[in-house]
């Protein structure tokens, strides 16, 4: 089977989430992603989850680096930079997420690379873009949740600003990188033109909130979070999370009359539609007093029967046992680079002709050093010299 990106070579200089998750998405669709890491491996390999790793490797790294080949290069040294330029000369795409100016110091900036490889797609991912007043600031998910307003509008009225419980800005930026890399490749297929593509976390955070920003900046009113935790500052009750006798449920947009009939809660029907926003906290308290008397499964069944948009609030163990998750085959088992297996997410999108594949497991740091140098024309003597000199990191067990 030929995958959509078979034959596309990506020189991947990224680390942490914004870049690596994007390049994994491209690798799942067939791209040959060469992960160029610093000696010892990129930072994400060592990022602990609650103070723990999985057999010495971060579970975060394992989640975002399958289907890639790894080489360690010391880009602070001239010989390392020369090797990197050799990889870039043969690549279709470069993806990097260093701070602005770093790739230029390495002689790997777009202007230099495009002189050598004019049809290159050069994707630069950063916190705020390649220039502007914040160009030297650190770009990180929590900081961008704060700066973009996302944290300010999440949570209850009297709570401090509340971040989302996942790196949602990084995640959206990664999807934007994957999407717009393929768009640039499609443009090149039509025109033979390479180009630079810039993606940044600040823009991604604002893009995530397109409807909310449009509402706030164009309606002549102020929005604030509700006292009782209506899930968005601009939506009516009953939109939110409700405690049950044995857990929680989420109720989305729903006519109060329908919810009232389903739960035999006459008082709820007395709130006219015009009151659903201004009196949303009263409605939430009234409805939650009822939901707390009912088991989660029974409540979900009763509301689904009248087409109310409702769902149980799961933890990740519940998710793993969910019948739809199993039907969709969204959780997969892969081999750990140091032995054993681990469970992670698969591709979220199905193709009828060219489904995403897992061809290789996440690599050990520098696992494909010899293989990749051989492809560049380096013989065994040159390979060992580069290793001994520290230009390509150290030998790994399966590369001796």
Residue pairs with C-beta under 8 A, 6 or more apart in sequence:
1 354
1 357
2 30
2 354
3 29
3 30
3 354
3 356
3 357
4 29
4 30
4 351
4 354
5 26
5 29
5 30
5 31
5 182
5 185
6 30
7 30
7 32
8 26
8 30
8 31
8 32
8 92
8 93
8 185
9 31
9 32
9 34
9 90
9 91
9 92
9 93
10 23
10 26
10 27
10 31
10 32
10 33
10 34
10 91
10 92
10 93
10 94
10 95
11 34
11 36
11 84
11 87
11 88
11 91
11 93
11 94
11 95
12 19
12 20
12 23
12 33
12 34
12 35
12 36
12 68
12 95
13 19
13 36
13 84
13 94
13 95
13 96
13 97
13 98
13 103
13 108
14 20
14 22
14 23
14 95
14 96
14 97
14 125
15 37
15 42
15 43
15 44
15 97
16 42
16 43
16 44
16 47
16 97
16 170
17 44
17 60
17 64
17 141
17 167
17 170
17 171
17 174
18 97
18 125
18 170
18 173
18 174
18 177
18 201
19 95
19 96
19 97
19 125
19 174
19 177
20 35
20 42
20 44
20 61
20 64
20 65
20 174
21 63
21 64
21 170
21 171
21 174
22 95
22 125
22 173
22 174
22 175
22 176
22 177
22 178
22 181
23 31
23 33
23 35
23 68
23 95
23 177
23 178
24 33
24 64
24 65
24 66
24 67
24 68
25 174
25 175
25 178
25 347
26 33
26 93
26 178
26 181
26 182
27 33
27 66
27 67
27 68
28 66
28 67
28 347
28 356
28 357
28 358
29 354
29 356
30 354
30 357
31 93
32 69
33 67
33 68
33 69
34 68
34 69
34 70
34 71
34 87
34 91
34 368
34 372
35 42
35 65
35 68
35 69
35 70
35 71
35 363
36 71
36 73
36 75
36 84
36 87
37 70
37 71
37 72
37 73
37 365
37 366
37 393
38 72
38 73
38 74
38 75
39 72
39 73
39 74
39 390
39 393
39 394
40 72
40 365
40 393
41 70
41 72
41 365
41 366
42 61
42 365
44 58
44 60
44 61
44 64
44 65
45 57
45 58
45 61
45 365
46 53
46 58
47 58
47 60
47 61
48 58
49 58
49 59
49 60
53 59
54 62
54 336
54 342
55 336
55 338
55 339
55 340
56 338
57 336
57 337
57 338
57 362
59 342
61 362
62 334
62 336
62 342
62 344
62 362
63 344
63 345
65 362
65 363
66 334
66 344
66 358
66 360
66 361
66 362
67 357
67 358
67 359
67 360
68 360
68 362
68 363
69 360
69 363
69 367
69 368
69 371
69 372
70 363
70 364
70 365
70 366
70 367
70 368
70 369
71 366
71 368
71 369
71 372
71 373
71 392
71 393
72 365
72 366
72 369
72 392
72 393
72 394
73 80
73 83
73 84
73 391
73 392
73 393
74 80
74 390
74 391
74 392
74 393
75 81
75 84
75 106
75 108
77 390
77 391
79 386
79 389
79 391
80 391
80 392
81 106
81 107
81 108
83 373
83 376
83 386
83 391
83 392
84 106
84 108
85 107
85 108
85 113
85 116
86 376
87 372
87 376
88 94
88 108
88 113
88 116
88 117
88 120
89 116
89 117
90 376
91 117
91 120
92 119
92 120
92 121
92 185
93 120
93 121
93 122
93 123
93 181
93 185
94 108
94 113
94 120
94 121
94 122
94 123
95 123
95 125
95 177
95 181
96 103
96 108
96 123
96 124
96 125
97 124
97 125
97 126
99 126
99 127
99 136
99 139
100 124
100 126
100 129
100 130
100 131
100 135
100 136
103 109
103 124
104 112
110 120
110 122
110 124
110 196
113 120
113 122
114 120
114 122
114 194
114 196
117 194
118 194
119 188
119 192
119 193
119 194
120 194
121 181
121 184
121 185
121 188
121 194
121 195
121 197
122 194
122 195
122 196
122 197
123 177
123 180
123 181
123 184
123 196
123 197
123 198
123 199
124 130
124 196
124 197
124 198
124 199
125 173
125 177
125 198
125 199
125 200
126 139
126 198
126 199
126 200
126 201
127 134
127 137
127 138
127 139
127 140
127 143
127 144
127 200
127 201
127 202
128 134
128 135
128 137
128 139
128 200
128 201
128 202
129 135
129 198
129 200
129 202
129 203
130 198
134 202
139 200
139 201
139 202
140 201
141 167
141 168
141 169
141 170
141 201
142 163
144 150
144 169
144 201
144 202
144 204
144 205
145 151
145 163
145 164
145 168
145 169
145 205
146 152
146 161
146 163
147 202
147 205
148 169
148 202
148 205
148 206
148 208
148 209
149 209
149 212
149 213
150 163
150 164
150 168
150 169
150 205
150 208
150 209
151 161
151 162
151 163
151 164
152 161
153 212
153 223
153 225
153 232
153 233
154 161
154 162
154 163
154 164
154 225
155 161
155 162
155 225
155 229
156 225
156 226
156 227
156 228
156 229
157 224
157 225
157 226
157 227
158 227
159 225
168 208
169 201
169 204
169 205
169 208
170 201
172 204
172 205
172 207
172 208
173 199
173 200
173 201
173 204
176 199
176 204
176 207
177 197
177 199
180 197
180 199
181 197
184 194
184 195
184 197
187 193
187 195
188 194
188 195
206 213
212 232
212 233
212 234
215 223
215 234
216 223
216 234
223 233
223 234
224 233
225 233
226 233
226 240
226 280
226 281
226 284
227 281
228 240
228 280
228 281
228 284
228 285
228 288
229 240
229 241
229 284
230 236
230 237
230 239
230 240
230 280
230 281
230 284
231 239
231 240
231 241
231 250
232 239
235 253
235 277
236 253
236 276
236 277
236 280
237 256
237 271
237 276
237 277
237 279
237 280
237 281
237 283
237 284
237 287
238 251
238 254
238 256
238 259
238 283
238 284
238 287
239 251
239 252
239 253
240 250
240 251
240 284
241 248
241 249
241 250
241 313
242 248
242 249
242 250
242 251
242 284
242 287
242 288
242 291
243 288
243 291
243 292
244 291
244 292
244 294
244 295
244 296
244 299
245 292
245 293
245 294
245 295
245 296
246 295
246 296
247 296
247 312
247 313
248 296
248 312
248 313
249 291
249 296
249 299
249 300
249 303
249 310
249 311
249 312
249 313
250 310
250 311
250 312
250 313
251 259
251 287
251 303
251 308
251 309
251 310
252 309
252 310
253 309
254 303
254 308
254 309
254 310
255 273
256 268
256 269
256 271
256 273
256 276
256 283
257 269
258 306
258 307
258 308
259 265
259 268
259 287
259 303
259 308
260 266
260 267
260 268
260 269
261 269
261 306
262 302
262 303
262 305
262 306
262 308
263 287
263 290
263 291
263 294
263 302
263 303
265 286
265 287
265 290
267 286
268 283
268 286
268 287
271 279
271 282
271 283
275 283
276 283
291 299
294 302
296 312
297 312
299 310
300 310
300 311
300 312
303 310
304 310
312 318
314 322
319 325
320 331
320 343
325 331
329 346
330 345
330 346
330 348
331 343
331 344
331 345
331 346
332 343
332 344
332 345
332 346
332 358
333 341
333 342
333 343
334 341
334 342
334 344
334 358
334 361
334 362
335 341
335 361
336 342
336 361
336 362
337 361
337 362
337 363
337 364
337 367
338 364
346 356
346 358
347 355
347 356
349 356
364 396
364 397
364 398
365 393
365 396
366 392
366 393
366 394
366 395
366 396
366 399
367 396
367 398
367 399
368 399
369 383
369 387
369 392
369 393
369 395
369 396
369 399
370 383
370 399
373 382
373 383
373 386
373 392
374 383
378 386
383 392
386 392
387 393
387 394
387 395
